[in-house]
Amino acid sequence: MSSETITSAIFLITAVLALAILVNAFFPVMHQTASTFSDSVDSVGDAIGTEIKVTYAYIHSGLSQGEAYVFIKNVGSERISKRSLDSAEVFVESPDGAARVPRADTASSNQWQYRAYDNSAIHNWLLQGETLRIVIKSDTLRNTVGKEDTITFALPNGISTKITASAGGF
């Protein structure tokens, strides 16, 4: 009896150790998979609910620099955070080339800024139905009077909108 008891105890200890190894090996993988799936669902949800449209744009083209005024409306079912707006990208394309224009709190040469449509600050969110006013100052827009320029506005989640317009002169 004692040899059977010792053998059973050794098998039980081995089974418990094997179970512990199995749990330690698969639990992190299962957790990572569930986390990745959850992040993907959140990302897809944001992308589905976010939609923006250009409602108006005007481009002034001068000899040294061009300026564009673009109004973008949040037409989606989700609000857009100020953090997303701060991380958004603006691209300017003209017949002479293309450039990514960096954001600034107050736009100067080769920069863009945003405010609410009435020129007030956006504090936390661009709510559904609200309009964003973007001012872009870019060398890429200079000397393009009568030519078509394209401006693309892209949020960090990949949602973007673009407008192609002919520039007017100063």
N, C-alpha and C positions, 0 to 999 in steps of 0.2 A: 503494500500500500504506500509506503513512504516514497518509493521510486516513482510510482504513478503520480503522486502528489507533486513531487519535484518536477517531473516532466510536464505536468499540466501547468504548473506555475511558470516554467520557462516558456512554454507556448503562449501563455497569457501575457507575460511581460513582452515577448517578441511581437505579439499582435498589437499591444498598446503602443509600443515604440513605432511599429510600422504605420499605425493610424496617425500618430503624432507627426511623423515625417510626411505622410500623405497630406494632412491638413496644412502643414507649414509650406508645402510645395504648391498646392493648388489654391489656397485661400487668397494670397496676393494676386494671383492671376485672375481669379474670379472677381475680386474687388476692382482691379484695374479695368477689366472688361465692362463691368457694370458702370464704373465711373466714366469710361469713354463713351458708352452708349448714352448715358445721361447727359453728358456734355454735348453730344451730337444732337440729341433731341432738343436741348435748349437753343443751340445754334440755329437749327432748322426752324424752330418756332420764331426766333427773332427775325430771321430772314423772310419768313412767310408773312409776318405781320408788318414788316417795314416796307414802305413804298414812298418814293419821293418823285416829284415831277417839277420840271422847270416851268414856271408860269410866265416869266418875262425875262428878257435879256437885252442889254444894249451895250455895244462896244464902241468906245471912243478911241481913235487911233491918231497918235501924234508922231512927230519926227523922232523924238527921243524915247517915248514910252507910250504904251496903250493902257487904257483902263476899261474894265468890264464891270457891269452891274448885272447881277444875276439874282433872280428871286426864285426860290425853291420851296414848294409847299409839301408838307408832310401829309400825304393822302392815304397812308397806311393805317392799320388799326392799332399800331404800337406807338408809344411816345419814343422819342430819340433823345438819349442822354447828352448832356453837355460834354461829357468825356468822349463820346463817340464823335461829336461835332469837332472837338479839339483835335481828334486823331484823323479826321477826314483828310482826303487828298484832293487837290485840284490840279488838273492837267490842262494846258493850253496848247492848241495846235493851230498853226497858221501855215500859209504857203511856204514860208521861209524856214519852218522847223517846228519842233515841239519841245515842251518843257514841263516839268513838275514844279509847281509854285508852292513854296513853303508857307505855312500859316503864321500869322503874327497877330498880336492883340490890336495893333494899329498898323494897317498896311502902308508900307513905303515901297521903294523900288523892288520889283520881283517878289512880292508877297501878296497874301490875301488875308482878309479878315471877314468875320461874320457878325451879324447882329440880328435882332428881330426885324421884321419888315418896317416897323415904325421907328427904327434906329435905336431901340432900347436894348439893354443887355438881356441875354438869356441866362437865367440863374441856374437851373437844374435840368430842365427838360424842354424839348421842342414838342409840344403837344400835338395831337391829331388835329389837322386843319390849320395849324399855324404856319406862317411863312417865314423863311429865312432869307435875309438880304446879304449877299456876298459881294464884296468889292475886291476886284483883282487888279493889281498893278503889275504889268509884265512887259519886259522888252520884246518878248515874242509877238506882242500885239502891235508893235510900232510899224508905221508905214504900210498898213494893210487896208487902207481905205478902199472900199468897193470889193474887197476880196473876202472870201469866206474863212472865218475862224471857227474852231470848235473848242468848246469848253466842257470838260467832264468833271463832275463832282462825285467822289466815291466815298462811301462810309466804310469803316473798318470791317463790317460784316459782309462786304462784297456788293452791297446794293449801290447802284450808281445811276446817274442820269446825265444826259449830255444835251447840248444845244449847239447848233451850227447857225451862225448869223454873219451878215456882212457888216463890216466895221464902218462907222461914220467918222468924219474928221473933226479936229479941233478948229 
